[in-house]
């Protein structure tokens, strides 16, 4: 099992979650974070730290977020690891809860 970062993270990219990950499973893109399923130990520490509720256990992914399981696995292999807190984008709060952001994901 693994945890998955989903659509609500796109353009929000708060990094509170990465500081609690005991195995450094987070990877960072321009406007999104992902979790490497091969590293994640299913501890769930990141879930309550996400201020936009963008992290789900793979077995509890909402139906409209299923594609993010593959997206996380794919991008974790090419993006750099992130282990420290960073400031979110200046307009992050404006993107919380916005739907249909997948086309905005910068790979």
Backbone torsions as a table, in degrees:
resi	resn	phi	psi	omega
1	UNK	NA	158.5	179.9
2	UNK	-151.0	166.4	171.3
3	UNK	-102.5	153.8	-171.7
4	UNK	-132.1	132.4	173.2
5	UNK	-85.7	132.3	-174.2
6	UNK	-114.8	-174.5	-171.0
7	UNK	-50.5	-36.2	-174.9
8	UNK	-63.2	-17.6	177.3
9	UNK	-74.9	-25.9	-177.2
10	UNK	-58.9	125.9	179.9
11	UNK	71.1	-4.9	173.7
12	UNK	-95.0	-55.9	175.0
13	UNK	43.7	53.6	169.8
14	UNK	-73.9	144.6	-175.2
15	UNK	-112.1	15.6	179.0
16	UNK	-54.6	-35.3	-176.8
17	UNK	-64.4	-34.7	-173.9
18	UNK	-69.1	-27.4	-176.1
19	UNK	-73.4	-19.0	-179.5
20	UNK	-100.4	-5.4	-177.4
21	UNK	-73.1	117.4	-176.5
22	UNK	-74.9	-11.1	-177.1
23	UNK	-121.6	11.0	177.6
24	UNK	53.0	53.9	-175.8
25	UNK	-91.1	1.1	-177.5
26	UNK	-93.5	144.3	178.4
27	UNK	-132.2	148.6	-169.2
28	UNK	-119.2	129.7	171.2
29	UNK	-107.1	-174.7	-178.3
30	UNK	-59.3	-42.7	-176.6
31	UNK	-136.8	27.4	-175.0
32	UNK	-162.7	152.9	173.3
33	UNK	-114.0	153.5	174.2
34	UNK	-135.2	161.4	176.0
35	UNK	-113.5	131.1	177.2
36	UNK	-78.8	116.0	-178.1
37	UNK	-66.2	-20.1	178.5
38	UNK	-79.5	-17.3	-179.4
39	UNK	-102.2	-37.1	-176.2
40	UNK	-54.9	134.2	179.5
41	UNK	-106.0	12.5	174.4
42	UNK	63.4	37.5	-176.6
43	UNK	-84.7	-21.6	177.3
44	UNK	72.9	8.3	-179.9
45	UNK	-64.4	-29.1	-176.9
46	UNK	-74.1	-28.4	-172.8
47	UNK	-57.3	-53.5	-178.9
48	UNK	-70.4	-15.5	-179.9
49	UNK	-81.0	-18.3	-177.8
50	UNK	-78.1	114.2	-176.7
51	UNK	-73.6	-7.9	-179.3
52	UNK	-116.0	11.0	177.9
53	UNK	53.0	49.5	-177.2
54	UNK	-100.9	0.2	-175.6
55	UNK	-113.0	128.2	-179.1
56	UNK	-132.6	151.0	170.0
57	UNK	-68.7	143.4	-176.0
58	UNK	-56.6	-32.1	-179.6
59	UNK	-79.0	-6.5	180.0
60	UNK	-121.8	20.2	178.5
61	UNK	-65.5	131.8	173.8
62	UNK	-60.3	151.2	-176.5
63	UNK	-55.2	-38.4	-177.7
64	UNK	-79.1	1.1	-179.3
65	UNK	-115.7	6.3	-176.3
66	UNK	-57.6	-33.8	-178.9
67	UNK	-61.6	-23.1	-176.8
68	UNK	-71.9	-17.9	174.0
69	UNK	-61.6	-48.7	178.3
70	UNK	-70.3	-38.7	179.8
71	UNK	-60.7	-45.0	178.2
72	UNK	-60.3	-47.3	-178.2
73	UNK	-62.3	-42.1	-178.1
74	UNK	-68.6	-49.5	-174.1
75	UNK	-75.9	-25.0	176.9
76	UNK	-63.3	-23.8	-179.7
77	UNK	-81.1	-14.9	-176.5
78	UNK	-121.3	-18.8	180.0
79	UNK	-89.6	156.3	178.7
80	UNK	-74.9	150.1	177.4
81	UNK	-68.5	145.2	176.2
82	UNK	-127.7	130.8	-179.0
83	UNK	-130.9	-3.2	-177.8
84	UNK	-120.8	150.9	177.1
85	UNK	-64.2	134.5	175.5
86	UNK	-128.4	157.1	176.8
87	UNK	-68.5	140.8	177.6
88	UNK	-73.7	167.1	174.9
89	UNK	-57.8	149.7	-177.5
90	UNK	-58.2	-33.1	-178.1
91	UNK	-99.5	18.6	-175.5
92	UNK	-54.7	-44.6	-177.1
93	UNK	-62.1	-27.1	-179.8
94	UNK	-70.0	-20.2	-176.4
95	UNK	-98.5	-5.3	-179.8
96	UNK	-64.4	125.9	176.8
97	UNK	82.5	-4.3	176.7
98	UNK	-70.0	135.0	-178.6
99	UNK	-101.3	169.3	178.4
100	UNK	58.6	43.3	179.8
101	UNK	-91.5	-4.4	-177.6
102	UNK	-52.4	-41.5	177.8
103	UNK	-62.2	-17.6	179.9
104	UNK	-86.9	-8.6	-179.8
105	UNK	-63.3	121.0	177.8
106	UNK	-93.0	115.1	-178.6
107	UNK	-89.7	NA	NA
